[in-house]
Amino acid sequence: MKNSHYDLIVVGTGFASSFFLKKYLSKVKSDQKVLVLERGHFYPHAERLKVKKGEHSDFQKYEAPWEEAIVNMNTKKRWPFTTGYGGCSNCWWGCTPRFMPSDFKMKSLFGIGEDWPVDYDDLDPYYYEAEELMSISGPEGTPFPRKGKYPLPPHEFSIVDKILHKTYGNQYISQPTARASRAANGRNRCMTSSTCDICPVNAKFTLENANLGVYEDKRVELVYGAQVYSLEVQNDVVNKVLYQLDGKEYQASGEVVALGANPFFNTNILLNAGDKNPLTGRGFGEQLGMQVLIYLDGMKNVGGSTWVNANGYMLYDGAHRKDFAACLMEVNNAPYYIRMERGKWLNIASFRLLFEDLPLYNNYITTSANKLIPEVHFTERSSYTMKAIDNMKKTLPGILSCLPVEKLKYLEPFPNEGHIIGGTRMSKDPKLGVVDQHLIHHQYRNLFVLGAGGFTTFSASNPTLTLSALSLYAADQAF
Ligand SMILES: Cc1cc2nc3c(=O)[nH]c(=O)nc-3n(C[C@H](O)[C@H](O)[C@H](O)COP(=O)(O)OP(=O)(O)OC[C@H]3O[C@@H](n4cnc5c(N)ncnc54)[C@H](O)[C@@H]3O)c2cc1C
């Protein structure tokens, strides 16, 4: 560390931290001192690609299996994540729809969960900003309110997409995505390789190719290998961040602290710091995803220009959310979904169905005997979600009746979606959550807890665009 005291200490270099820093640095003076503590290291995309191709890389030593970073009490449920510079931007798949306005008002509209202390209109300008910073490709008409064009044009539809778009209009759209539809800002055009975890042509947005400029800013000092595990708190003010580096103990002193680790580690840090809020760590989870294969009678499904070509909203919004969950359709265009039948290889479409879930108290994150490692207890899905699956099975054949469907085949639900949500949920009333509408801890007023941990309810949509917009919003409102 170069300084004995910092204006801001940020934990992590993923989406949540980086978008927060981007806004913060645009608002504060040139003499600010910012310390960023990152547990991992910089492992460049080019080196990851080499390893993916079976070649050696000296950077391979920085691969940190997620299974060793947490104690997972339910091994049937997986929680993959990547640590190191850029966090999960290195491994994500780049699906970036906005939430629907109703996602923020589940209690007042449907009597489910709680309303968020922010709503769609509050986040709208920050959605635009995040979409611009990630150069999102997307269509002009969307089911959520959005004016004008996305930064990049939409991806191309497949044959099945064209029929469904003609039938359902703005309820069936080209997916808004961070997989570029055109070469732009140093990224190539997506080649639909369906290996997005490490994109072979560097088409998806990552924090390495983002050109955000935050970690190059002269006000910012970035320390790698610094694993944060606690905070020193006096009279409800956070004074210091406690971390280990190369097995040694360190402390960093700061005016303001922003935790952008991920819900597991943010919770671990808070609990180790003595946070007694009974909701800290409680009510975390993610959407439930399952695949349906649509066998087509005499129709080849070709075309499309990216891995998830389209999003269908026909099972998403409406009065049914009083009784069962929203479902977002992700329309896959992966070459591995083919039919092993002569003459019918391409007579297939494949949808991933994402069902929202509820933040249940019995799903929780806590500390373990090792102060660096959180313990993760995920025991149940809500009946709200399971009812939505039953309803989907009844209604999907009718929804797809514009296609020549031979049969539908449902696969077992996936063990993960890669979306870790909740644990430090936002609320207006301090009794109902952990952070306020600006992601500031209700009790420790100089502490931001960033990321999807703050989501009050889960939504059926992928979380990262929204958590990035929330980071921009929080930093804009607070500084
Ligand atoms: C395979 C996969 C595919 C996905 N695809 C999508 C998608 O298509 N669309 C979508 O919306 N979402 C997707 N996600 C989810 C998305 O990646 C996350 O929502 C997003 O990365 C969360 O951002 P974050 O900044 O909060 O956390 P992260 O990206 O996890 O970043 C956390 C950062 O904190 C650091 N850190 C962690 N613990 C500590 C500590 N104790 N001390 C110091 N530093 C620490 C990490 O090294 C990292 O830099 C996917 C996830 C996975 C795993």
The ligand as an ORCA input file, in Angstrom:
! r2SCAN-3c Opt
* xyz 0 1
  C     -20.652    -19.367    -16.476
  C     -21.396    -18.109    -16.127
  C     -22.174    -17.500    -17.099
  C     -22.883    -16.339    -16.782
  N     -23.605    -15.719    -17.766
  C     -24.314    -14.614    -17.467
  C     -25.079    -13.962    -18.471
  O     -25.115    -14.370    -19.634
  N     -25.793    -12.849    -18.113
  C     -25.781    -12.371    -16.834
  O     -26.469    -11.379    -16.567
  N     -25.037    -12.962    -15.878
  C     -24.301    -14.059    -16.156
  N     -23.543    -14.650    -15.186
  C     -23.516    -14.037    -13.848
  C     -22.516    -12.884    -13.806
  O     -21.250    -13.356    -14.112
  C     -22.554    -12.260    -12.414
  O     -23.868    -11.757    -12.192
  C     -21.582    -11.074    -12.302
  O     -20.287    -11.463    -12.631
  C     -21.585    -10.529    -10.891
  O     -20.729     -9.413    -10.859
  P     -19.986     -8.995     -9.520
  O     -19.053     -7.900     -9.857
  O     -20.992     -8.768     -8.445
  O     -19.188    -10.305     -9.053
  P     -17.973    -11.048     -9.760
  O     -18.018    -10.875    -11.209
  O     -17.995    -12.425     -9.197
  O     -16.691    -10.278     -9.221
  C     -16.295    -10.368     -7.875
  C     -14.886     -9.821     -7.734
  O     -14.496     -9.806     -6.363
  C     -13.269    -10.511     -6.179
  N     -13.303    -11.098     -4.848
  C     -14.117    -12.097     -4.423
  N     -13.907    -12.334     -3.123
  C     -12.965    -11.457     -2.710
  C     -12.315    -11.203     -1.459
  N     -12.645    -11.901     -0.366
  N     -11.355    -10.255     -1.402
  C     -11.026     -9.544     -2.515
  N     -11.598     -9.734     -3.717
  C     -12.563    -10.674     -3.802
  C     -13.240    -11.500     -7.316
  O     -11.923    -11.959     -7.588
  C     -13.830    -10.654     -8.445
  O     -12.884     -9.786     -8.988
  C     -22.817    -15.799    -15.467
  C     -22.023    -16.415    -14.504
  C     -21.320    -17.562    -14.815
  C     -20.479    -18.205    -13.749
*
